[in-house]
């Protein structure tokens, strides 16, 4: 493994901020422009019974398949929120084979359905553990979800294994990073490379530090924030990594 490009993006179910426009086609081009090897997505619509009738050009296939089409050969989806019209959750798109995938429910209460998508990606004969997270809006719930994440990693992932944890942590005060660093040995790529977490929300003029990429077993080559008007309410985060030696 020479270098590895990672992106994380809350795609807001394929709609622009305030749900004014369906932007899945623009999102797909935006993601392809990032040219990431592995993409961690949140708020991905797995199915919806009425969107195709109400929005011209809305894809009939699940959003993660539409976004990955002809670019990322491997995908995993974790269904979190289920409702009458369909469901949404987290997804991981990868150029490398996904050899294991499962979804863990980390909902803190019945009003927010949250999940932790666990995948294992085979890269050059080595297994890299990739977790896609979307934490809740309330501090108490986020603390519980952070503890669930720590417990999951300690129980399910070897301590010396390369690890990437990325997603929307809604952690605008950066309260969770210290626990993850202490208990799991991971670090925030932007904090390491730029000296502070990335500002990723709202996407048109990012002010709040909601999204993260945490890694273990890698060094950071570069990291960037990619916002954009008339797309998701979040900006995408991109990091180039190399294996730590």
Secondary structure as UniProt FT lines:
FT   STRAND          4..10
FT   HELIX           12..14
FT   HELIX           17..19
FT   HELIX           24..34
FT   STRAND          38..48
FT   HELIX           51..54
FT   TURN            56..57
FT   HELIX           63..68
FT   TURN            69..71
FT   STRAND          74..83
FT   TURN            84..85
FT   STRAND          86..94
FT   STRAND          98..105
FT   TURN            110..111
FT   STRAND          115..123
FT   TURN            124..125
FT   STRAND          126..134
FT   HELIX           139..156
FT   TURN            159..160
FT   STRAND          163..168
FT   TURN            172..173
FT   HELIX           177..184
FT   STRAND          187..188
FT   HELIX           189..194
FT   HELIX           203..205
FT   STRAND          211..216
FT   STRAND          218..226
FT   TURN            229..230
FT   STRAND          236..243
//
